[in-house]
Amino acid sequence: MIRKEARSHPVNIYMGGHIDTAAHTCREYCDKEGLCVRLYESFYIYKDGSEQGFTVSFMNYPRFPSHWWNIDKKAEELGLLLMKACKQESFSIEGPSRTRWFSDRPEDKVDFT
């Protein structure tokens, strides 16, 4: 028996949209990049609303370990592809120490510098 381990680096993409579209997009990306992700349905409830969506989970798979920055990079790449495919205007990526929010909404495009 072989045992391997890798430093944990769980990352999740949270987005509204149809899970079938997300599955198709994830499948194409994973085939191209040699990845494995977990995709599951989510129901988001927020101030003044709610919507169906999905969560895409990445892990540092010990059989094919990766650096944390590569996992973050792949999550951002896939998140942007999913945003376009699912016709969404925003999504979030949660990692072990920070959560990043991406928005293409005109009202969110404010320069804070």
KOLGU-4560 file (N, C-alpha, C; in nm, 3 decimals, padded with zeros to 5 digits):
<recs>
<n_xx: 00.085 n_yy: -00.118 n_zz: 00.000 ca_xx: 00.000 ca_yy: 00.000 ca_zz: 00.000 c_xx: 00.089 c_yy: 00.124 c_zz: 00.000 mol: A seq: 1 type: MET>
<n_xx: 00.050 n_yy: 00.220 n_zz: -00.078 ca_xx: 00.121 ca_yy: 00.348 ca_zz: -00.083 c_xx: 00.038 c_yy: 00.451 c_zz: -00.009 mol: A seq: 2 type: ILE>
<n_xx: 00.105 n_yy: 00.533 n_zz: 00.069 ca_xx: 00.038 ca_yy: 00.645 ca_zz: 00.136 c_xx: 00.112 c_yy: 00.773 c_zz: 00.102 mol: A seq: 3 type: ARG>
<n_xx: 00.037 n_yy: 00.874 n_zz: 00.071 ca_xx: 00.096 ca_yy: 01.005 ca_zz: 00.042 c_xx: 00.015 c_yy: 01.111 c_zz: 00.114 mol: A seq: 4 type: LYS>
<n_xx: 00.079 n_yy: 01.222 n_zz: 00.141 ca_xx: 00.005 ca_yy: 01.335 ca_zz: 00.197 c_xx: 00.061 c_yy: 01.463 c_zz: 00.139 mol: A seq: 5 type: GLU>
<n_xx: -00.022 n_yy: 01.565 n_zz: 00.143 ca_xx: 00.014 ca_yy: 01.698 ca_zz: 00.093 c_xx: -00.040 c_yy: 01.801 c_zz: 00.190 mol: A seq: 6 type: ALA>
<n_xx: 00.022 n_yy: 01.915 n_zz: 00.191 ca_xx: -00.025 ca_yy: 02.025 ca_zz: 00.276 c_xx: -00.166 c_yy: 02.064 c_zz: 00.229 mol: A seq: 7 type: ARG>
<n_xx: -00.259 n_yy: 02.068 n_zz: 00.323 ca_xx: -00.398 ca_yy: 02.102 ca_zz: 00.289 c_xx: -00.410 c_yy: 02.245 c_zz: 00.240 mol: A seq: 8 type: SER>
<n_xx: -00.494 n_yy: 02.263 n_zz: 00.141 ca_xx: -00.526 ca_yy: 02.397 ca_zz: 00.091 c_xx: -00.664 c_yy: 02.393 c_zz: 00.025 mol: A seq: 9 type: HIS>
<n_xx: -00.770 n_yy: 02.382 n_zz: 00.108 ca_xx: -00.905 ca_yy: 02.377 ca_zz: 00.051 c_xx: -00.947 c_yy: 02.513 c_zz: -00.003 mol: A seq: 10 type: PRO>
<n_xx: -01.008 n_yy: 02.512 n_zz: -00.120 ca_xx: -01.056 ca_yy: 02.634 ca_zz: -00.185 c_xx: -01.193 c_yy: 02.604 c_zz: -00.244 mol: A seq: 11 type: VAL>
<n_xx: -01.288 n_yy: 02.698 n_zz: -00.224 ca_xx: -01.424 ca_yy: 02.682 ca_zz: -00.276 c_xx: -01.464 c_yy: 02.802 c_zz: -00.361 mol: A seq: 12 type: ASN>
<n_xx: -01.530 n_yy: 02.773 n_zz: -00.472 ca_xx: -01.591 ca_yy: 02.876 ca_zz: -00.555 c_xx: -01.741 c_yy: 02.872 c_zz: -00.526 mol: A seq: 13 type: ILE>
<n_xx: -01.801 n_yy: 02.987 n_zz: -00.498 ca_xx: -01.944 ca_yy: 02.999 ca_zz: -00.473 c_xx: -02.007 c_yy: 03.086 c_zz: -00.581 mol: A seq: 14 type: TYR>
<n_xx: -02.112 n_yy: 03.032 n_zz: -00.646 ca_xx: -02.171 ca_yy: 03.108 ca_zz: -00.756 c_xx: -02.316 c_yy: 03.065 c_zz: -00.778 mol: A seq: 15 type: MET>
<n_xx: -02.396 n_yy: 03.161 n_zz: -00.822 ca_xx: -02.531 ca_yy: 03.131 ca_zz: -00.865 c_xx: -02.525 c_yy: 03.073 c_zz: -01.006 mol: A seq: 16 type: GLY>
<n_xx: -02.633 n_yy: 03.010 n_zz: -01.048 ca_xx: -02.638 ca_yy: 02.957 ca_zz: -01.184 c_xx: -02.682 c_yy: 02.813 c_zz: -01.186 mol: A seq: 17 type: GLY>
<n_xx: -02.694 n_yy: 02.761 n_zz: -01.306 ca_xx: -02.745 ca_yy: 02.626 ca_zz: -01.328 c_xx: -02.633 c_yy: 02.523 c_zz: -01.314 mol: A seq: 18 type: HIS>
<n_xx: -02.656 n_yy: 02.421 n_zz: -01.237 ca_xx: -02.553 ca_yy: 02.321 ca_zz: -01.208 c_xx: -02.512 c_yy: 02.242 c_zz: -01.333 mol: A seq: 19 type: ILE>
<n_xx: -02.602 n_yy: 02.221 n_zz: -01.427 ca_xx: -02.566 ca_yy: 02.147 ca_zz: -01.549 c_xx: -02.465 c_yy: 02.225 c_zz: -01.632 mol: A seq: 20 type: ASP>
<n_xx: -02.484 n_yy: 02.355 n_zz: -01.641 ca_xx: -02.388 ca_yy: 02.440 ca_zz: -01.713 c_xx: -02.254 c_yy: 02.438 c_zz: -01.640 mol: A seq: 21 type: THR>
<n_xx: -02.259 n_yy: 02.445 n_zz: -01.508 ca_xx: -02.136 ca_yy: 02.441 ca_zz: -01.428 c_xx: -02.065 c_yy: 02.307 c_zz: -01.447 mol: A seq: 22 type: ALA>
<n_xx: -02.139 n_yy: 02.198 n_zz: -01.448 ca_xx: -02.078 ca_yy: 02.065 ca_zz: -01.465 c_xx: -02.007 c_yy: 02.054 c_zz: -01.600 mol: A seq: 23 type: ALA>
<n_xx: -02.071 n_yy: 02.102 n_zz: -01.705 ca_xx: -02.011 ca_yy: 02.098 ca_zz: -01.838 c_xx: -01.882 c_yy: 02.180 c_zz: -01.841 mol: A seq: 24 type: HIS>
<n_xx: -01.886 n_yy: 02.300 n_zz: -01.784 ca_xx: -01.769 ca_yy: 02.387 ca_zz: -01.783 c_xx: -01.657 c_yy: 02.327 c_zz: -01.698 mol: A seq: 25 type: THR>
<n_xx: -01.691 n_yy: 02.274 n_zz: -01.581 ca_xx: -01.590 ca_yy: 02.210 ca_zz: -01.495 c_xx: -01.527 c_yy: 02.089 c_zz: -01.565 mol: A seq: 26 type: CYS>
<n_xx: -01.609 n_yy: 02.009 n_zz: -01.631 ca_xx: -01.559 ca_yy: 01.890 ca_zz: -01.700 c_xx: -01.457 c_yy: 01.929 c_zz: -01.807 mol: A seq: 27 type: ARG>
<n_xx: -01.490 n_yy: 02.029 n_zz: -01.888 ca_xx: -01.398 ca_yy: 02.074 ca_zz: -01.992 c_xx: -01.268 c_yy: 02.127 c_zz: -01.931 mol: A seq: 28 type: GLU>
<n_xx: -01.279 n_yy: 02.207 n_zz: -01.826 ca_xx: -01.160 ca_yy: 02.265 ca_zz: -01.763 c_xx: -01.074 c_yy: 02.156 c_zz: -01.698 mol: A seq: 29 type: TYR>
<n_xx: -01.136 n_yy: 02.064 n_zz: -01.627 ca_xx: -01.062 ca_yy: 01.958 ca_zz: -01.560 c_xx: -00.993 c_yy: 01.865 c_zz: -01.660 mol: A seq: 30 type: CYS>
<n_xx: -01.059 n_yy: 01.834 n_zz: -01.772 ca_xx: -00.996 ca_yy: 01.753 ca_zz: -01.875 c_xx: -00.873 c_yy: 01.823 c_zz: -01.932 mol: A seq: 31 type: ASP>
<n_xx: -00.886 n_yy: 01.952 n_zz: -01.955 ca_xx: -00.776 ca_yy: 02.031 ca_zz: -02.012 c_xx: -00.660 c_yy: 02.046 c_zz: -01.914 mol: A seq: 32 type: LYS>
<n_xx: -00.691 n_yy: 02.070 n_zz: -01.788 ca_xx: -00.589 ca_yy: 02.100 ca_zz: -01.687 c_xx: -00.543 c_yy: 01.980 c_zz: -01.605 mol: A seq: 33 type: GLU>
<n_xx: -00.610 n_yy: 01.866 n_zz: -01.619 ca_xx: -00.575 ca_yy: 01.750 ca_zz: -01.539 c_xx: -00.611 c_yy: 01.767 c_zz: -01.392 mol: A seq: 34 type: GLY>
<n_xx: -00.730 n_yy: 01.820 n_zz: -01.367 ca_xx: -00.775 ca_yy: 01.847 ca_zz: -01.230 c_xx: -00.891 c_yy: 01.756 c_zz: -01.192 mol: A seq: 35 type: LEU>
<n_xx: -00.920 n_yy: 01.758 n_zz: -01.063 ca_xx: -01.040 ca_yy: 01.695 ca_zz: -01.009 c_xx: -01.101 c_yy: 01.794 c_zz: -00.911 mol: A seq: 36 type: CYS>
<n_xx: -01.228 n_yy: 01.825 n_zz: -00.928 ca_xx: -01.299 ca_yy: 01.913 ca_zz: -00.836 c_xx: -01.427 c_yy: 01.846 c_zz: -00.791 mol: A seq: 37 type: VAL>
<n_xx: -01.484 n_yy: 01.896 n_zz: -00.685 ca_xx: -01.613 ca_yy: 01.849 ca_zz: -00.637 c_xx: -01.714 c_yy: 01.958 c_zz: -00.668 mol: A seq: 38 type: ARG>
<n_xx: -01.825 n_yy: 01.921 n_zz: -00.731 ca_xx: -01.930 ca_yy: 02.016 ca_zz: -00.767 c_xx: -02.059 c_yy: 01.972 c_zz: -00.699 mol: A seq: 39 type: LEU>
<n_xx: -02.121 n_yy: 02.065 n_zz: -00.627 ca_xx: -02.248 ca_yy: 02.031 ca_zz: -00.565 c_xx: -02.341 c_yy: 02.152 c_zz: -00.564 mol: A seq: 40 type: TYR>
<n_xx: -02.470 n_yy: 02.120 n_zz: -00.562 ca_xx: -02.573 ca_yy: 02.225 ca_zz: -00.562 c_xx: -02.570 c_yy: 02.301 c_zz: -00.430 mol: A seq: 41 type: GLU>
<n_xx: -02.599 n_yy: 02.428 n_zz: -00.441 ca_xx: -02.611 ca_yy: 02.514 ca_zz: -00.323 c_xx: -02.733 c_yy: 02.603 c_zz: -00.339 mol: A seq: 42 type: SER>
<n_xx: -02.788 n_yy: 02.644 n_zz: -00.229 ca_xx: -02.898 ca_yy: 02.741 ca_zz: -00.230 c_xx: -02.853 c_yy: 02.857 c_zz: -00.144 mol: A seq: 43 type: PHE>
<n_xx: -02.843 n_yy: 02.973 n_zz: -00.206 ca_xx: -02.793 ca_yy: 03.092 ca_zz: -00.137 c_xx: -02.909 c_yy: 03.180 c_zz: -00.090 mol: A seq: 44 type: TYR>
<n_xx: -02.903 n_yy: 03.219 n_zz: 00.033 ca_xx: -03.001 ca_yy: 03.311 ca_zz: 00.092 c_xx: -02.924 c_yy: 03.433 c_zz: 00.139 mol: A seq: 45 type: ILE>
<n_xx: -02.965 n_yy: 03.548 n_zz: 00.094 ca_xx: -02.896 ca_yy: 03.672 ca_zz: 00.128 c_xx: -02.999 c_yy: 03.781 c_zz: 00.150 mol: A seq: 46 type: TYR>
<n_xx: -02.954 n_yy: 03.897 n_zz: 00.192 ca_xx: -03.045 ca_yy: 04.009 ca_zz: 00.220 c_xx: -03.133 c_yy: 04.036 c_zz: 00.098 mol: A seq: 47 type: LYS>
<n_xx: -03.262 n_yy: 04.030 n_zz: 00.120 ca_xx: -03.362 ca_yy: 04.060 ca_zz: 00.018 c_xx: -03.363 c_yy: 03.963 c_zz: -00.101 mol: A seq: 48 type: ASP>
<n_xx: -03.315 n_yy: 03.841 n_zz: -00.082 ca_xx: -03.322 ca_yy: 03.748 ca_zz: -00.194 c_xx: -03.263 c_yy: 03.612 c_zz: -00.167 mol: A seq: 49 type: GLY>
<n_xx: -03.270 n_yy: 03.529 n_zz: -00.271 ca_xx: -03.213 ca_yy: 03.396 ca_zz: -00.267 c_xx: -03.200 c_yy: 03.346 c_zz: -00.411 mol: A seq: 50 type: SER>
<n_xx: -03.117 n_yy: 03.243 n_zz: -00.430 ca_xx: -03.102 ca_yy: 03.186 ca_zz: -00.564 c_xx: -03.036 c_yy: 03.049 c_zz: -00.557 mol: A seq: 51 type: GLU>
<n_xx: -03.065 n_yy: 02.968 n_zz: -00.658 ca_xx: -02.999 ca_yy: 02.839 ca_zz: -00.677 c_xx: -02.859 c_yy: 02.865 c_zz: -00.729 mol: A seq: 52 type: GLN>
<n_xx: -02.769 n_yy: 02.777 n_zz: -00.694 ca_xx: -02.633 ca_yy: 02.790 ca_zz: -00.744 c_xx: -02.556 c_yy: 02.663 c_zz: -00.719 mol: A seq: 53 type: GLY>
<n_xx: -02.427 n_yy: 02.678 n_zz: -00.706 ca_xx: -02.339 ca_yy: 02.564 ca_zz: -00.688 c_xx: -02.213 c_yy: 02.607 c_zz: -00.615 mol: A seq: 54 type: PHE>
<n_xx: -02.142 n_yy: 02.506 n_zz: -00.567 ca_xx: -02.011 ca_yy: 02.524 ca_zz: -00.505 c_xx: -01.915 c_yy: 02.429 c_zz: -00.574 mol: A seq: 55 type: THR>
<n_xx: -01.798 n_yy: 02.480 n_zz: -00.608 ca_xx: -01.691 ca_yy: 02.398 ca_zz: -00.665 c_xx: -01.579 c_yy: 02.394 c_zz: -00.562 mol: A seq: 56 type: VAL>
<n_xx: -01.540 n_yy: 02.274 n_zz: -00.522 ca_xx: -01.437 ca_yy: 02.258 ca_zz: -00.420 c_xx: -01.309 c_yy: 02.199 c_zz: -00.479 mol: A seq: 57 type: SER>
<n_xx: -01.200 n_yy: 02.261 n_zz: -00.441 ca_xx: -01.066 ca_yy: 02.213 ca_zz: -00.477 c_xx: -00.999 c_yy: 02.162 c_zz: -00.349 mol: A seq: 58 type: PHE>
<n_xx: -00.911 n_yy: 02.065 n_zz: -00.363 ca_xx: -00.826 ca_yy: 02.025 ca_zz: -00.253 c_xx: -00.688 c_yy: 01.995 c_zz: -00.308 mol: A seq: 59 type: MET>
<n_xx: -00.591 n_yy: 01.993 n_zz: -00.223 ca_xx: -00.457 ca_yy: 01.954 ca_zz: -00.265 c_xx: -00.450 c_yy: 01.802 c_zz: -00.259 mol: A seq: 60 type: ASN>
<n_xx: -00.479 n_yy: 01.738 n_zz: -00.370 ca_xx: -00.491 ca_yy: 01.593 ca_zz: -00.380 c_xx: -00.352 c_yy: 01.530 c_zz: -00.370 mol: A seq: 61 type: TYR>
<n_xx: -00.324 n_yy: 01.451 n_zz: -00.267 ca_xx: -00.189 ca_yy: 01.397 ca_zz: -00.247 c_xx: -00.135 c_yy: 01.313 c_zz: -00.363 mol: A seq: 62 type: PRO>
<n_xx: -00.221 n_yy: 01.251 n_zz: -00.441 ca_xx: -00.171 ca_yy: 01.173 ca_zz: -00.555 c_xx: -00.103 c_yy: 01.263 c_zz: -00.657 mol: A seq: 63 type: ARG>
<n_xx: -00.157 n_yy: 01.384 n_zz: -00.674 ca_xx: -00.100 ca_yy: 01.483 ca_zz: -00.765 c_xx: -00.090 c_yy: 01.617 c_zz: -00.691 mol: A seq: 64 type: PHE>
<n_xx: 00.002 n_yy: 01.629 n_zz: -00.596 ca_xx: 00.008 ca_yy: 01.749 ca_zz: -00.513 c_xx: 00.045 c_yy: 01.874 c_zz: -00.594 mol: A seq: 65 type: PRO>
<n_xx: 00.002 n_yy: 01.987 n_zz: -00.542 ca_xx: 00.026 ca_yy: 02.114 ca_zz: -00.608 c_xx: 00.062 c_yy: 02.219 c_zz: -00.503 mol: A seq: 66 type: SER>
<n_xx: 00.121 n_yy: 02.327 n_zz: -00.546 ca_xx: 00.149 ca_yy: 02.439 ca_zz: -00.457 c_xx: 00.020 c_yy: 02.517 c_zz: -00.434 mol: A seq: 67 type: HIS>
<n_xx: 00.006 n_yy: 02.580 n_zz: -00.317 ca_xx: -00.116 ca_yy: 02.653 ca_zz: -00.282 c_xx: -00.147 c_yy: 02.760 c_zz: -00.386 mol: A seq: 68 type: TRP>
<n_xx: -00.045 n_yy: 02.829 n_zz: -00.435 ca_xx: -00.068 ca_yy: 02.937 ca_zz: -00.530 c_xx: -00.122 c_yy: 02.885 c_zz: -00.662 mol: A seq: 69 type: TRP>
<n_xx: -00.087 n_yy: 02.762 n_zz: -00.697 ca_xx: -00.140 ca_yy: 02.703 ca_zz: -00.820 c_xx: -00.288 c_yy: 02.666 c_zz: -00.803 mol: A seq: 70 type: ASN>
<n_xx: -00.324 n_yy: 02.619 n_zz: -00.685 ca_xx: -00.465 ca_yy: 02.588 ca_zz: -00.658 c_xx: -00.547 c_yy: 02.717 c_zz: -00.664 mol: A seq: 71 type: ILE>
<n_xx: -00.497 n_yy: 02.824 n_zz: -00.602 ca_xx: -00.566 ca_yy: 02.954 ca_zz: -00.608 c_xx: -00.580 c_yy: 03.003 c_zz: -00.752 mol: A seq: 72 type: ASP>
<n_xx: -00.475 n_yy: 02.989 n_zz: -00.830 ca_xx: -00.476 ca_yy: 03.033 ca_zz: -00.970 c_xx: -00.581 c_yy: 02.956 c_zz: -01.050 mol: A seq: 73 type: LYS>
<n_xx: -00.584 n_yy: 02.825 n_zz: -01.033 ca_xx: -00.681 ca_yy: 02.741 ca_zz: -01.105 c_xx: -00.824 c_yy: 02.774 c_zz: -01.063 mol: A seq: 74 type: LYS>
<n_xx: -00.845 n_yy: 02.801 n_zz: -00.934 ca_xx: -00.979 ca_yy: 02.837 ca_zz: -00.888 c_xx: -01.024 c_yy: 02.968 c_zz: -00.951 mol: A seq: 75 type: ALA>
<n_xx: -00.934 n_yy: 03.065 n_zz: -00.960 ca_xx: -00.971 ca_yy: 03.192 ca_zz: -01.023 c_xx: -00.999 c_yy: 03.174 c_zz: -01.172 mol: A seq: 76 type: GLU>
<n_xx: -00.916 n_yy: 03.097 n_zz: -01.241 ca_xx: -00.939 ca_yy: 03.071 ca_zz: -01.383 c_xx: -01.075 c_yy: 03.004 c_zz: -01.406 mol: A seq: 77 type: GLU>
<n_xx: -01.102 n_yy: 02.900 n_zz: -01.328 ca_xx: -01.229 ca_yy: 02.829 ca_zz: -01.343 c_xx: -01.346 c_yy: 02.918 c_zz: -01.303 mol: A seq: 78 type: LEU>
<n_xx: -01.330 n_yy: 02.996 n_zz: -01.198 ca_xx: -01.436 ca_yy: 03.088 ca_zz: -01.156 c_xx: -01.474 c_yy: 03.186 c_zz: -01.267 mol: A seq: 79 type: GLY>
<n_xx: -01.375 n_yy: 03.240 n_zz: -01.334 ca_xx: -01.402 ca_yy: 03.334 ca_zz: -01.443 c_xx: -01.470 c_yy: 03.265 c_zz: -01.561 mol: A seq: 80 type: LEU>
<n_xx: -01.428 n_yy: 03.142 n_zz: -01.591 ca_xx: -01.496 ca_yy: 03.066 ca_zz: -01.698 c_xx: -01.641 c_yy: 03.036 c_zz: -01.660 mol: A seq: 81 type: LEU>
<n_xx: -01.663 n_yy: 02.996 n_zz: -01.535 ca_xx: -01.799 ca_yy: 02.966 ca_zz: -01.489 c_xx: -01.887 c_yy: 03.091 c_zz: -01.490 mol: A seq: 82 type: LEU>
<n_xx: -01.830 n_yy: 03.204 n_zz: -01.450 ca_xx: -01.906 ca_yy: 03.328 ca_zz: -01.447 c_xx: -01.961 c_yy: 03.359 c_zz: -01.586 mol: A seq: 83 type: MET>
<n_xx: -01.878 n_yy: 03.343 n_zz: -01.687 ca_xx: -01.921 ca_yy: 03.368 ca_zz: -01.826 c_xx: -02.022 c_yy: 03.262 c_zz: -01.872 mol: A seq: 84 type: LYS>
<n_xx: -01.989 n_yy: 03.135 n_zz: -01.850 ca_xx: -02.076 ca_yy: 03.026 ca_zz: -01.896 c_xx: -02.214 c_yy: 03.030 c_zz: -01.830 mol: A seq: 85 type: ALA>
<n_xx: -02.218 n_yy: 03.064 n_zz: -01.702 ca_xx: -02.343 ca_yy: 03.065 ca_zz: -01.626 c_xx: -02.413 c_yy: 03.201 c_zz: -01.629 mol: A seq: 86 type: CYS>
<n_xx: -02.355 n_yy: 03.294 n_zz: -01.705 ca_xx: -02.413 ca_yy: 03.428 ca_zz: -01.719 c_xx: -02.437 c_yy: 03.495 c_zz: -01.584 mol: A seq: 87 type: LYS>
<n_xx: -02.332 n_yy: 03.491 n_zz: -01.500 ca_xx: -02.337 ca_yy: 03.553 ca_zz: -01.369 c_xx: -02.255 c_yy: 03.682 c_zz: -01.370 mol: A seq: 88 type: GLN>
<n_xx: -02.283 n_yy: 03.767 n_zz: -01.275 ca_xx: -02.210 ca_yy: 03.893 ca_zz: -01.266 c_xx: -02.110 c_yy: 03.896 c_zz: -01.150 mol: A seq: 89 type: GLU>
<n_xx: -02.116 n_yy: 03.795 n_zz: -01.064 ca_xx: -02.023 ca_yy: 03.792 ca_zz: -00.952 c_xx: -02.009 c_yy: 03.650 c_zz: -00.899 mol: A seq: 90 type: SER>
<n_xx: -01.901 n_yy: 03.630 n_zz: -00.822 ca_xx: -01.879 ca_yy: 03.503 ca_zz: -00.752 c_xx: -01.775 c_yy: 03.527 c_zz: -00.645 mol: A seq: 91 type: PHE>
<n_xx: -01.761 n_yy: 03.431 n_zz: -00.556 ca_xx: -01.662 ca_yy: 03.439 ca_zz: -00.449 c_xx: -01.574 c_yy: 03.315 c_zz: -00.449 mol: A seq: 92 type: SER>
<n_xx: -01.450 n_yy: 03.334 n_zz: -00.405 ca_xx: -01.358 ca_yy: 03.223 ca_zz: -00.385 c_xx: -01.311 c_yy: 03.231 c_zz: -00.239 mol: A seq: 93 type: ILE>
<n_xx: -01.338 n_yy: 03.124 n_zz: -00.167 ca_xx: -01.298 ca_yy: 03.115 ca_zz: -00.026 c_xx: -01.179 c_yy: 03.021 c_zz: -00.014 mol: A seq: 94 type: GLU>
<n_xx: -01.073 n_yy: 03.070 n_zz: 00.047 ca_xx: -00.955 ca_yy: 02.988 ca_zz: 00.074 c_xx: -00.936 c_yy: 02.974 c_zz: 00.224 mol: A seq: 95 type: GLY>
<n_xx: -00.827 n_yy: 02.914 n_zz: 00.265 ca_xx: -00.804 ca_yy: 02.892 ca_zz: 00.407 c_xx: -00.787 c_yy: 03.020 c_zz: 00.489 mol: A seq: 96 type: PRO>
<n_xx: -00.738 n_yy: 03.127 n_zz: 00.426 ca_xx: -00.711 ca_yy: 03.248 ca_zz: 00.505 c_xx: -00.774 c_yy: 03.375 c_zz: 00.449 mol: A seq: 97 type: SER>
<n_xx: -00.843 n_yy: 03.367 n_zz: 00.336 ca_xx: -00.907 ca_yy: 03.486 ca_zz: 00.281 c_xx: -01.018 c_yy: 03.445 c_zz: 00.186 mol: A seq: 98 type: ARG>
<n_xx: -01.112 n_yy: 03.539 n_zz: 00.167 ca_xx: -01.220 ca_yy: 03.522 ca_zz: 00.070 c_xx: -01.211 c_yy: 03.636 c_zz: -00.028 mol: A seq: 99 type: THR>
<n_xx: -01.212 n_yy: 03.602 n_zz: -00.157 ca_xx: -01.206 ca_yy: 03.703 ca_zz: -00.263 c_xx: -01.340 c_yy: 03.707 c_zz: -00.335 mol: A seq: 100 type: ARG>
<n_xx: -01.384 n_yy: 03.826 n_zz: -00.367 ca_xx: -01.511 ca_yy: 03.847 ca_zz: -00.437 c_xx: -01.481 c_yy: 03.911 c_zz: -00.570 mol: A seq: 101 type: TRP>
<n_xx: -01.540 n_yy: 03.860 n_zz: -00.676 ca_xx: -01.521 ca_yy: 03.910 ca_zz: -00.811 c_xx: -01.656 c_yy: 03.959 c_zz: -00.863 mol: A seq: 102 type: PHE>
<n_xx: -01.660 n_yy: 04.079 n_zz: -00.917 ca_xx: -01.785 ca_yy: 04.134 ca_zz: -00.969 c_xx: -01.761 c_yy: 04.204 c_zz: -01.101 mol: A seq: 103 type: SER>
<n_xx: -01.854 n_yy: 04.184 n_zz: -01.192 ca_xx: -01.852 ca_yy: 04.254 ca_zz: -01.320 c_xx: -01.972 c_yy: 04.347 c_zz: -01.331 mol: A seq: 104 type: ASP>
<n_xx: -02.039 n_yy: 04.370 n_zz: -01.218 ca_xx: -02.154 ca_yy: 04.460 ca_zz: -01.217 c_xx: -02.106 c_yy: 04.604 c_zz: -01.234 mol: A seq: 105 type: ARG>
<n_xx: -02.171 n_yy: 04.681 n_zz: -01.319 ca_xx: -02.130 ca_yy: 04.821 ca_zz: -01.338 c_xx: -02.130 c_yy: 04.901 c_zz: -01.207 mol: A seq: 106 type: PRO>
<n_xx: -02.228 n_yy: 04.875 n_zz: -01.122 ca_xx: -02.236 ca_yy: 04.952 ca_zz: -00.997 c_xx: -02.124 c_yy: 04.917 c_zz: -00.899 mol: A seq: 107 type: GLU>
<n_xx: -02.057 n_yy: 04.805 n_zz: -00.920 ca_xx: -01.948 ca_yy: 04.765 ca_zz: -00.832 c_xx: -01.812 c_yy: 04.813 c_zz: -00.880 mol: A seq: 108 type: ASP>
<n_xx: -01.806 n_yy: 04.866 n_zz: -00.999 ca_xx: -01.679 ca_yy: 04.911 ca_zz: -01.056 c_xx: -01.644 c_yy: 05.050 c_zz: -01.006 mol: A seq: 109 type: LYS>
<n_xx: -01.599 n_yy: 05.054 n_zz: -00.882 ca_xx: -01.562 ca_yy: 05.179 ca_zz: -00.816 c_xx: -01.414 c_yy: 05.170 c_zz: -00.781 mol: A seq: 110 type: VAL>
<n_xx: -01.341 n_yy: 05.277 n_zz: -00.806 ca_xx: -01.200 ca_yy: 05.280 ca_zz: -00.772 c_xx: -01.186 c_yy: 05.326 c_zz: -00.627 mol: A seq: 111 type: ASP>
<n_xx: -01.133 n_yy: 05.239 n_zz: -00.542 ca_xx: -01.119 ca_yy: 05.269 ca_zz: -00.400 c_xx: -00.982 c_yy: 05.327 c_zz: -00.366 mol: A seq: 112 type: PHE>
<n_xx: -00.898 n_yy: 05.355 n_zz: -00.464 ca_xx: -00.764 ca_yy: 05.409 ca_zz: -00.434 c_xx: -00.767 c_yy: 05.559 c_zz: -00.422 mol: A seq: 113 type: THR>
</recs>
